[in-house]
Amino acid sequence: MNSRNLSAAHHRALATGLFAAALLAAPLLQASQPEPTRIVHYADLNLEHSAGIETLYQRIRAAAKLVCDKGDARRLDERAALQRCVDEATDAAVATVNRQPLTARHREGRALESRGG
């Protein structure tokens, strides 16, 4: 399989992962609303370099925030639910991409968040 086909397969897998993560956010949504999804493109990135990994990670986080944020997280419990949704969507997308450097970057981000950074 050439790298172009692999990238297309990864795009489909990542879109599927973000869709699955959006399903996790279903309790935050009203039943009549369609499930939100975001496709994260990364064929333009070189995932062999840290800059490409960082860019992809930021794109995933931004997409997760768009999928999860309903603009009404004013109360503490709503903000906590939003953060859980973003974290779960990011976890799913990173697992779907299944690249060790991206997984390592994600673990670093989660460790910083748990320390309040």
Disulfide bonds with the S-S distance in Angstrom:
Cys68-Cys85 1.98
